[in-house]
Amino acid sequence: QEIAGVYGMIELPIIRDRLRLIAGARGEYSYILINTFDINEGRQVDIIKNTLDPMPAINLVYSPRNDMNVRFAWSRTVARPDFRELSPAIYPATRGLRDVAGNPALVQTDIESIDLRWEWFFSPSELVSLGGFYKHLDQPIEQAILVSGGNLIDSFANSEKADLYGFEFELRKNFGFLSPWLEKLTFTTNVTYAESTVKVGEPDGLTSAVVSDDRELQGQAPFIV
């Protein structure tokens, strides 16, 4: 796998010491080549995935006070399939588990993110923040179950789309207010709540056992503490 990219960024003050715009973009070219062997067809397989992706990002930062920020951010990124997910070879599983096979028809996931966050810095080492986020995933990569004769095989497929949204709270506070001896002792916590929904669609090039067309995003915990 080879990845090459160029990046540019600009910071523009709109209202002195109060409002500024930070914008940038990364152009990234990815070339993935997999040489493997398909044991089902008994032949060597070459899988090539090459993409050129523009990844813009915009941050608007408003500072009502010198120790406080309100940030709005928008960006686009990608998530690419890895070698194991792309290779059509079957990976034998331990006893009691299903075999795993990759899917060379996978494509990358395009992600669009929007974030709004409030931050208050009591001191250089202390912070409280609260933010909301939204992400749209175009063709997210998820696990799928293939039905091959009487066997079930774990594989991977692109769902049609997914939406993820929620909020995040963060607190970082040291104990110096109790005693100068405790200034270097810090309490940190982060709490995230997330909701998600996936439109499964019809996996490309696979015969998959689809139970429901709409459900939560695989592996997404509703609470992270």
Stockholm file with secondary structure:
# STOCKHOLM 1.0

chainA/1-225         QEIAGVYGMIELPIIRDRLRLIAGARGEYSYILINTFDINEGRQVDIIKNTLDPMPAINLVYSPRNDMNVRFAWSRTVARPDFRELSPAIYPATRGLRDVAGNPALVQTDIESIDLRWEWFFSPSELVSLGGFYKHLDQPIEQAILVSGGNLIDSFANSEKADLYGFEFELRKNFGFLSPWLEKLTFTTNVTYAESTVKVGEPDGLTSAVVSDDRELQGQAPFIV
#=GR chainA/1-225 SS CEEEEEEEEEEEEEETTTEEEEEEEEEEEEEEEEEEEETTTTEEEEEEEEEEEEEEEEEEEEEEETTEEEEEEEEEEEECCCHHHHCCSEECCCTTSCCEECCTTCCCEEEEEEEEEEEEEEETTEEEEEEEEEEEEESCEEEEEEEETTEEEEEEEECSEEEEEEEEEEEEEESTTTCGGGTTCEEEEEEEEEEEEEECCCCTTCCBCCCCSEECCTTCCSEEC
#=GC SS_cons         CEEEEEEEEEEEEEETTTEEEEEEEEEEEEEEEEEEEETTTTEEEEEEEEEEEEEEEEEEEEEEETTEEEEEEEEEEEECCCHHHHCCSEECCCTTSCCEECCTTCCCEEEEEEEEEEEEEEETTEEEEEEEEEEEEESCEEEEEEEETTEEEEEEEECSEEEEEEEEEEEEEESTTTCGGGTTCEEEEEEEEEEEEEECCCCTTCCBCCCCSEECCTTCCSEEC
//
